[in-house]
């Protein structure tokens, strides 16, 4: 799948989380996102993200990205898409969607972004980006590295 161009990181994140219909809100700014995350994203947004980003339902990737286990995700599926995530889960899902969206934009395709997220990167001291997004500090490092890559600075 080729990268779809969005005018902002927010647009990419909203798209990966299923759009305004799935998120049950119009999100055009960081403050709009803040309000949605404070209330909690609908579980359907996370389910959409996981189905869109195939590797998230394998191994520790989901826990690193969002802080929930595959078993918890299965319970969410059984309960339905209307259940709300906690603020922490919502914030982590949003942050992962922003990072993954930026990776798609920088690398040119979803397949390239998936591959990059799961392989050690020289500029990240040979750590896998998916492992680093487990903490806010690690997620920040991954975002900074993507920005450097965008401008051609890989180390």
Secondary structure, 3 states (H helix, E strand, C coil): CECCCCCCHHHHHHHHCCHHHHHCCCCCCHHHHHHHHHHCCEHHHHHHHHHHCHHHHCCCHHHHHHCCCHHHHHHHHHHCCCCECCHHHHHHHHHHHHHHHHHHHHHCEHHHHHHHHCCEEHHHCCEEHHHHCCCHHHHHHHHHHHHHHHCCCCC
